[in-house]
Amino acid sequence: MSKKIALILPCNRGALEGNYFLGKYWQTANKSRDPRRISLGAIDCIPVLKKNEDDAIVMEWEMERVKGYDVYPQYNERNISKIAAGIVNGLIRIAQIFDKIIIMLNVKLYAEATRRALSQLPKEIREKIEFIYIPGKPGLFTKKIREKIAELQK
């Protein structure tokens, strides 16, 4: 039986319309994935900072949660703890659904919050997670998304 995998990417401006698939990275991932095996999700600051939710993971079937908002995740020390707590809660929630969780980020705020969140997770959830941070260079990030999906589909 094939494993269910979550690929978590940064949020994008598609949040405003409740559709992350409008973003380049999501389009790249969506083009090459098998949706029966790989589900897409985002780390997004909107639920935590704008809606006072305690869950910063938004899966592709939940994008309605961020519709109407367009917030850039500006690096800010004060927000790291809040977003980290939301990432912890989101990962605990989705770990029940997925065998493996890949988090690929190129946003500093989300990377710092994810590092903090990973240190707070129970071991059995942490073992399911692979975290990849690729700062800057959007072209390299796109290439790494394609490579990771190709690796996962084998």
Phi, psi and omega in degrees: 000135182283149181281148173270128185238138172253129173251113183258123181243172175291154174295174177208179184296346176299344178306322182306322179263004182070034184210090178296340181296351175284343181276149184302313183295320178293321177297317178300311181295318184294324182298323188253359182268158168264108185295347176285338181249323186244118175257145179260148176212172180227149163270126184222135179280343184304308182302323184280310187275333183252335185242002180055035174271163180250034184215113184262006178259127180238111180280164186301332179273003182242011189299342177301335180300333185250358183303135178095357181240144174221097184236122176280133181283072180296133180297129183203118182309320183297330184275345184301312182297317179298313182290322177301316178298320177294324177293317177305308182298318179295317180293322176299318180295311185280342179298338177288338185263327191247147176278330182218142179232120177253125177248116179242119185228153172226016181248120186303313180304313181292324179295314179296317179295322179293317177303315180295317180298317182300325180288344182259354184278151173298148184306318184295334176275316179304324181293339179276349193254136170242126183247127181232122178243123180235091182289146177062194174045076180305324180297320178294319179298315178300315180299317181293325175299312179301315181297317181296317180295318178301317178297317182291332185277351179291000000 
